[in-house]
Amino acid sequence: MTIKKFIRRTRGQSIFLIAWALTFASLPAVHGDDGTQLTLVSDYFSQKAVEDPVVRNLIEPIAFEFHASDQGGLSSDCDTHPGECLSDCCVRPWWAHRTGIFAEFLLLRPGSTDLIYAVEQTDPAADVASPTGPVGIVAIPEQGGFRTGFTLAASDCSSLLVSYARWDGSTASGIEANFPYVLDSHVVHPSVDTSGASSLAASSYQKISFQTVDLAYRHLWKASNTTALNWLTGLRYGNIEQRSSTDQIVQTATGLTNVATDIDFEGFGITGGLDFERYHCRTGLSLYGKSMLSLLAGDWTADYEQVNQFGGGVIANSIEDFRVTPVAEAELGLRWTCLEGRLSLHGGLLVSAWFDSMTTRSYIEGVRSGQIQDIDETMTFSGLTTGVALRF
């Protein structure tokens, strides 16, 4: 087709479209095949522009010119000045902070907390005995918890976050010695150094729970059409409780022996971190991630008590240690957003580590060895998280 014929064929259409574009200053938005946002005069021309490249090429410069002059730039999410949050000049961006509520289900398993309370061996005398294989261990499996809270938006770029999380886990275990072997206790104090220290049956129960309360200020750091990065800082309260009770039916001397421990921590301190989201506007899917670090100052208190049925009295220990416990958290997952950003569903992986902690097994080992000055271990919680958020 020659240039003269092309001009003749499109001249009427061009004049008509230009006249309509010059008439209307407020124009709806549509995206072309290449993702470019076009501002067109009506739904009819919007559809026509998507279907006909010629029409789109004719309208795009005019639409851009009108939109730019009236609203300071062609950008539905204010990516021209994301740090200044000029969202009042255009359509509300997808990364905008909003007031809302959220609820999450946590399926977590604790780590570095498994307690070995008895080991089967060939002889009650430790210097001549050898292990035979079976081990009595109490290990808490994956169990459920929750996290819930709300956000209060101060602007499109900042908000206040309040959240509460709680998780509880418990389990029990038992073991019996196979004839003619015995069980060697790993929780009974070694001062009971007789043949009665070995047993034929043992059982143990363990419980762990934690809860946190967060109050944080969250603010947008960087943003674009597809990516947003926020920082947050604030205050956190943290609490961990650990309980254990182990019973052993011994051969002689002491009879039924029970060893119980109780460990608590309550701390308060500062928290901060980053979160990011990589968003796909056509599907509503996004990849998100979070990382947080908290420094909680508080007291770790621990009690150990061994009660013997027939003799040996009560063996006990109690300690209290003030320390700053770092807590690191990381989360990575997928999110789906719909209803113009008002509803979102997400699921991902969560890992939390409480450093410089007292665990049941480290405390029992410290009491049995007499080394209770420096009892510390890193306790972890890891697993899956899924939740829903409603924003207004």
C-alpha positions as CSV (number, residue, x, y, z in Angstrom):
1,M,0.0,0.0,0.0
2,T,1.4,3.4,-1.0
3,I,1.7,6.3,1.5
4,K,-0.9,8.3,-0.5
5,K,-3.5,5.4,-0.3
6,F,-2.8,4.9,3.4
7,I,-3.4,8.6,4.1
8,R,-6.6,8.5,2.1
9,R,-7.9,5.4,3.9
10,T,-7.1,6.7,7.4
11,R,-7.7,10.4,7.0
12,G,-11.4,10.4,8.0
13,Q,-10.8,8.0,10.8
14,S,-7.8,10.1,12.1
15,I,-9.8,13.4,12.0
16,F,-12.7,11.8,13.8
17,L,-10.6,10.2,16.6
18,I,-8.5,13.4,17.1
19,A,-11.7,15.5,17.4
20,W,-13.0,13.2,20.0
21,A,-9.7,13.1,21.9
22,L,-9.6,16.9,21.9
23,T,-13.1,17.1,23.2
24,F,-12.7,14.9,26.3
25,A,-10.1,15.6,29.0
26,S,-11.1,12.9,31.5
27,L,-10.4,9.5,29.9
28,P,-10.6,5.9,31.0
29,A,-7.5,3.7,30.9
30,V,-6.6,0.6,28.9
31,H,-3.5,-1.5,28.3
32,G,-2.2,-2.4,24.9
33,D,-0.5,-5.6,23.9
34,D,2.9,-4.3,24.9
35,G,1.7,-3.3,28.3
36,T,1.6,0.5,27.5
37,Q,-1.3,2.3,29.2
38,L,-3.5,4.2,26.8
39,T,-6.1,6.9,27.8
40,L,-9.0,6.7,25.3
41,V,-12.2,8.6,24.8
42,S,-14.7,5.8,25.4
43,D,-15.1,2.1,26.0
44,Y,-15.7,1.7,22.3
45,F,-12.4,3.3,21.3
46,S,-10.6,1.5,24.1
47,Q,-11.7,-1.8,22.7
48,K,-10.9,-0.6,19.1
49,A,-7.4,0.4,20.1
50,V,-6.7,-3.0,21.5
51,E,-7.9,-4.8,18.4
52,D,-6.6,-2.3,15.7
53,P,-2.9,-1.3,15.9
54,V,-3.5,1.5,13.5
55,V,-6.1,3.1,15.8
56,R,-3.9,2.6,18.8
57,N,-1.0,4.3,17.1
58,L,-3.2,7.3,16.2
59,I,-4.7,7.7,19.7
60,E,-1.7,7.0,21.9
61,P,0.2,10.3,21.4
62,I,-3.0,12.3,22.0
63,A,-4.0,10.4,25.0
64,F,-0.5,10.7,26.5
65,E,-0.5,14.4,25.9
66,F,-3.8,15.1,27.6
67,H,-3.1,12.8,30.6
68,A,0.4,14.2,31.1
69,S,-0.8,17.8,31.0
70,D,-3.8,17.2,33.4
71,Q,-2.2,14.8,35.9
72,G,1.5,15.3,35.8
73,G,2.5,12.1,34.0
74,L,1.2,8.9,32.5
75,S,1.4,6.5,35.5
76,S,-1.4,4.6,37.1
77,D,0.8,3.8,40.1
78,C,2.7,7.0,40.6
79,D,6.0,5.3,39.7
80,T,7.4,8.7,38.6
81,H,7.8,9.8,42.2
82,P,7.3,6.7,44.3
83,G,9.1,8.1,47.3
84,E,7.0,11.2,47.4
85,C,3.7,9.2,47.3
86,L,1.9,11.5,44.9
87,S,-1.0,9.0,44.8
88,D,-3.6,11.8,44.8
89,C,-2.7,12.6,41.3
90,C,-3.6,9.2,39.8
91,V,-5.2,5.8,40.3
92,R,-4.3,4.3,43.7
93,P,-1.1,2.2,43.3
94,W,-1.1,-1.5,44.1
95,W,1.6,-1.1,46.7
96,A,-0.4,1.5,48.7
97,H,-0.7,0.9,52.4
98,R,-4.2,0.3,53.5
99,T,-6.2,-0.1,56.7
100,G,-7.2,-3.7,57.2
101,I,-7.2,-6.9,59.3
102,F,-5.4,-10.2,58.8
103,A,-5.3,-13.7,60.2
104,E,-2.8,-16.5,59.6
105,F,-2.5,-20.2,60.4
106,L,1.0,-21.4,61.5
107,L,2.1,-25.0,61.2
108,L,5.4,-25.0,63.0
109,R,7.9,-27.6,64.4
110,P,10.4,-26.6,67.1
111,G,14.1,-27.4,66.6
112,S,17.0,-28.0,69.0
113,T,14.4,-29.1,71.6
114,D,14.3,-32.9,71.3
115,L,15.0,-34.5,74.7
116,I,16.7,-37.9,75.0
117,Y,15.6,-39.2,78.4
118,A,16.7,-42.9,78.3
119,V,19.0,-45.1,76.3
120,E,18.9,-48.9,76.3
121,Q,22.2,-50.6,77.2
122,T,23.6,-54.0,78.2
123,D,24.4,-53.4,81.8
124,P,23.5,-51.0,84.7
125,A,27.2,-50.1,85.2
126,A,28.1,-47.4,82.8
127,D,31.8,-48.3,82.6
128,V,31.1,-51.8,81.1
129,A,27.8,-51.1,79.4
130,S,27.3,-50.6,75.7
131,P,24.2,-49.2,73.8
132,T,21.9,-51.7,72.1
133,G,19.9,-49.4,69.8
134,P,16.6,-48.2,71.2
135,V,16.5,-44.6,72.5
136,G,13.7,-42.9,74.4
137,I,13.3,-39.4,72.9
138,V,10.5,-36.9,73.2
139,A,10.2,-34.7,70.1
140,I,7.3,-32.3,69.5
141,P,6.0,-32.7,65.9
142,E,4.4,-30.0,63.7
143,Q,1.5,-28.4,65.4
144,G,-0.7,-25.4,64.7
145,G,-0.7,-21.8,65.9
146,F,-2.0,-18.5,64.7
147,R,-1.0,-14.9,64.1
148,T,-3.6,-12.1,63.7
149,G,-3.6,-8.3,63.8
150,F,-4.6,-5.1,62.0
151,T,-3.0,-2.2,60.1
152,L,-3.9,1.5,60.2
153,A,-2.8,3.4,57.1
154,A,-1.6,6.9,57.7
155,S,-1.0,7.5,54.0
156,D,-0.3,5.4,50.8
157,C,3.3,5.1,52.0
158,S,3.0,4.5,55.8
159,S,1.0,2.5,58.3
160,L,0.9,1.2,61.8
161,L,1.1,-2.5,62.3
162,V,-0.2,-4.4,65.4
163,S,0.0,-8.2,65.6
164,Y,-0.3,-11.1,68.1
165,A,1.1,-14.6,67.5
166,R,0.8,-17.7,69.6
167,W,1.9,-21.3,69.2
168,D,1.6,-24.3,71.5
169,G,3.1,-27.8,71.1
170,S,3.3,-30.9,73.2
171,T,3.9,-34.6,73.0
172,A,4.6,-37.7,75.1
173,S,6.8,-40.7,74.6
174,G,7.5,-44.0,76.4
175,I,10.1,-46.8,76.2
176,E,10.6,-50.3,77.8
177,A,13.8,-52.2,78.0
178,N,14.1,-55.5,76.1
179,F,15.1,-58.4,78.3
180,P,17.8,-58.7,79.5
181,Y,18.8,-55.1,78.9
182,V,18.2,-52.0,81.0
183,L,17.6,-48.3,80.4
184,D,20.2,-45.7,81.3
185,S,18.6,-42.4,82.4
186,H,19.7,-39.1,80.8
187,V,17.7,-36.9,83.1
188,V,18.2,-38.3,86.6
189,H,20.9,-36.6,88.6
190,P,24.1,-38.7,88.7
191,S,24.3,-38.5,92.5
192,V,21.8,-41.4,92.5
193,D,24.8,-43.6,91.5
194,T,23.5,-47.1,92.3
195,S,22.1,-49.9,90.3
196,G,18.7,-48.3,90.9
197,A,19.7,-45.5,88.5
198,S,18.9,-47.9,85.7
199,S,15.3,-48.7,84.9
200,L,13.2,-51.1,82.9
201,A,10.6,-48.5,81.7
202,A,10.5,-44.8,81.2
203,S,8.2,-42.2,79.9
204,S,8.4,-38.4,79.2
205,Y,6.1,-35.5,78.5
206,Q,7.2,-32.1,77.0
207,K,5.4,-28.9,76.2
208,I,6.6,-25.7,74.5
209,S,4.7,-22.5,73.8
210,F,5.5,-19.0,72.6
211,Q,3.7,-15.8,72.1
212,T,4.7,-12.4,70.6
213,V,3.1,-9.0,70.4
214,D,4.4,-6.5,67.9
215,L,3.7,-2.7,67.5
216,A,5.5,-1.4,64.4
217,Y,5.7,1.5,62.0
218,R,5.9,0.5,58.4
219,H,7.0,2.8,55.6
220,L,7.6,2.5,51.8
221,W,11.2,2.6,50.8
222,K,11.3,1.9,47.1
223,A,8.5,1.2,44.6
224,S,7.9,0.6,40.9
225,N,5.2,-0.8,38.6
226,T,6.1,-4.4,39.8
227,T,8.2,-4.2,43.0
228,A,7.8,-2.6,46.4
229,L,10.2,-2.6,49.3
230,N,9.2,-1.5,52.8
231,W,11.0,-1.1,56.1
232,L,9.5,-1.3,59.5
233,T,10.6,-0.7,63.1
234,G,8.9,-0.8,66.5
235,L,8.6,-2.7,69.7
236,R,8.1,-6.4,70.6
237,Y,7.1,-8.4,73.6
238,G,8.1,-12.1,73.6
239,N,7.3,-15.0,75.9
240,I,8.4,-18.7,75.9
241,E,7.3,-21.4,78.3
242,Q,8.8,-25.0,78.4
243,R,7.6,-27.8,80.6
244,S,8.9,-31.4,81.0
245,S,8.1,-34.4,83.2
246,T,10.0,-37.7,83.0
247,D,9.1,-40.8,85.0
248,Q,11.4,-43.9,85.4
249,I,10.5,-47.1,87.1
250,V,13.8,-48.3,88.6
251,Q,15.0,-51.7,89.8
252,T,15.9,-51.0,93.4
253,A,16.7,-48.3,95.9
254,T,14.6,-45.3,94.7
255,G,11.6,-46.9,93.1
256,L,9.6,-44.5,90.8
257,T,11.6,-41.4,90.1
258,N,10.2,-38.2,88.5
259,V,12.2,-35.4,87.0
260,A,10.3,-32.2,86.2
261,T,11.6,-28.9,84.7
262,D,10.0,-25.5,84.2
263,I,11.6,-22.8,82.0
264,D,10.1,-19.4,81.3
265,F,11.2,-16.3,79.5
266,E,9.6,-12.9,79.2
267,G,11.3,-10.2,77.3
268,F,10.7,-6.7,75.8
269,G,12.7,-4.9,73.2
270,I,13.0,-3.4,69.8
271,T,12.3,-4.9,66.4
272,G,12.9,-4.0,62.8
273,G,13.2,-5.4,59.3
274,L,12.3,-5.4,55.6
275,D,9.6,-6.8,53.4
276,F,9.3,-6.9,49.7
277,E,6.8,-7.9,47.0
278,R,7.1,-8.6,43.3
279,Y,3.7,-8.1,41.8
280,H,2.2,-9.2,38.5
281,C,-0.8,-6.9,37.7
282,R,-2.5,-9.2,35.1
283,T,-2.8,-12.3,37.3
284,G,-2.8,-10.7,40.8
285,L,0.0,-13.1,41.8
286,S,3.1,-11.9,43.7
287,L,6.2,-13.2,45.3
288,Y,6.7,-11.8,48.8
289,G,9.3,-12.0,51.5
290,K,9.9,-10.7,55.0
291,S,12.9,-10.6,57.4
292,M,12.8,-9.3,61.0
293,L,15.3,-9.0,63.8
294,S,14.3,-8.4,67.4
295,L,16.4,-7.8,70.5
296,L,14.4,-8.9,73.6
297,A,15.8,-8.1,77.1
298,G,14.4,-10.2,79.9
299,D,14.8,-12.9,82.5
300,W,15.2,-16.6,81.8
301,T,14.1,-18.6,84.9
302,A,14.5,-22.4,85.2
303,D,13.6,-25.0,87.9
304,Y,14.7,-28.6,88.1
305,E,13.2,-31.0,90.6
306,Q,13.9,-34.8,91.1
307,V,11.6,-36.7,93.5
308,N,12.4,-40.3,94.4
309,Q,9.8,-42.7,95.7
310,F,11.8,-44.6,98.3
311,G,15.0,-42.7,99.0
312,G,17.4,-40.0,98.1
313,G,15.1,-37.1,99.0
314,V,14.5,-34.3,96.6
315,I,17.2,-33.0,94.3
316,A,16.4,-29.5,93.0
317,N,17.9,-26.5,91.3
318,S,16.6,-23.0,90.4
319,I,18.4,-20.3,88.4
320,E,17.5,-16.9,87.0
321,D,19.6,-15.2,84.3
322,F,18.9,-11.8,82.7
323,R,20.1,-11.6,79.1
324,V,19.3,-10.0,75.7
325,T,17.9,-12.7,73.4
326,P,18.1,-12.0,69.6
327,V,15.1,-13.3,67.6
328,A,15.5,-13.6,63.8
329,E,12.6,-14.4,61.5
330,A,12.3,-14.9,57.7
331,E,9.3,-15.7,55.5
332,L,9.0,-16.3,51.8
333,G,5.9,-17.2,49.8
334,L,3.2,-16.5,47.2
335,R,0.3,-14.1,47.4
336,W,-2.8,-13.7,45.3
337,T,-4.6,-10.3,45.4
338,C,-8.1,-9.7,44.0
339,L,-11.1,-7.3,44.4
340,E,-9.0,-4.3,43.6
341,G,-6.6,-5.1,46.3
342,R,-9.1,-5.5,49.0
343,L,-8.7,-9.3,49.5
344,S,-5.5,-11.3,49.5
345,L,-4.6,-14.9,50.2
346,H,-1.0,-16.1,50.8
347,G,1.0,-19.1,51.8
348,G,4.7,-19.6,52.4
349,L,7.6,-20.9,54.5
350,L,8.5,-19.4,57.9
351,V,11.6,-19.8,60.0
352,S,12.2,-18.2,63.4
353,A,15.3,-18.6,65.6
354,W,15.6,-17.6,69.3
355,F,19.3,-17.3,70.0
356,D,21.0,-17.5,73.4
357,S,18.0,-19.4,74.8
358,M,17.6,-21.9,77.6
359,T,16.1,-25.2,76.4
360,T,14.9,-28.1,78.5
361,R,17.7,-30.4,77.3
362,S,20.5,-27.9,77.7
363,Y,19.3,-27.0,81.3
364,I,19.0,-30.7,82.3
365,E,22.5,-31.3,81.0
366,G,23.8,-28.3,82.9
367,V,22.3,-29.4,86.2
368,R,23.5,-33.0,85.8
369,S,27.1,-31.8,84.9
370,G,27.2,-29.0,87.4
371,Q,27.8,-26.4,84.6
372,I,24.9,-24.0,85.0
373,Q,26.8,-20.8,84.4
374,D,26.5,-20.7,80.7
375,I,23.5,-22.5,79.5
376,D,22.5,-21.4,76.0
377,E,21.2,-22.9,72.8
378,T,19.4,-21.7,69.6
379,M,15.8,-22.7,69.6
380,T,14.0,-22.7,66.2
381,F,10.5,-22.8,64.9
382,S,10.0,-23.6,61.2
383,G,7.2,-24.6,59.0
384,L,4.3,-23.4,56.8
385,T,2.1,-20.3,57.1
386,T,-1.1,-19.4,55.2
387,G,-3.5,-16.6,55.7
388,V,-6.0,-14.1,54.5
389,A,-6.1,-10.3,54.6
390,L,-8.9,-7.8,54.1
391,R,-8.0,-4.2,53.3
392,F,-10.3,-1.2,53.0
